[in-house]
Amino acid sequence: MKKLLISAVVATASLTAVSAFAGDAAIGKSKSAVCAACHMADGNSVNPLWPKLAGQHENYIVKQLKEFKSTARKDPIMLGQVAVLTEEDMDNLAAYFSGQKLKGGEADPALVEAGKLLYTTGNVKKDIAACASCHAPNGSGNPAANFPAIAGQHTVYAEKQLKAFRDGSRANDVNTMMQDVAGNLSDADIKAVASYIQGLH
């Protein structure tokens, strides 16, 4: 049933998602200096608390920037950064960072088996859908449905976001899908799957 629901949501999102942005990557690069302080010039942050933006889908980056600005997604640091951004700025920044090459990471060998199981098949007994059903087996996401690429993302950042979805402090997901999934994940589950995600690339 959960797989059927996810398929229906993906299909609906695919029909309604914005399929293209008119962002200018060259202009985005010139505007990215402030972003680079945390995310680095090429979008591969070195601080595991801050996400890698390199290779992320344009429409997903724009969505997050708009939601930081509207406070639909809450983060005091990002709120200050996006306050002066126009929609055109957001499109241009997204075009720039989406065109950068992601630098992957490594999974903790002790957590790979448990993380891979959750990522690829989920857990029927705990009503946990497989991450791969929305984010793709290789972690490349689904740009048409606006599901982000997560391959190579920092373990620490992925853990933080899963816990935020679980406790409701992050609630900008489509139809509470991530909140529902994360709500059934234990701390050990989150640690394992976040580590596995970091190793995907």
Secondary structure, DSSP 8 states (H G I E B T S, - for coil): -HHHHHHHHHHHHHHHS-------HHHHHHHTHHHHHHH-TTS--SSTTS---TT--HHHHHHHHHHHHHTSS--HHHHHHHTT--HHHHHHHHHHHHTS--------TTTHHHHHHHHHH-BTTTTB--THHHH-TTS--BGGGTB---TT--HHHHHHHHHHHHHTS---SGGGHHHHHHTT--HHHHHHHHHHHHH--
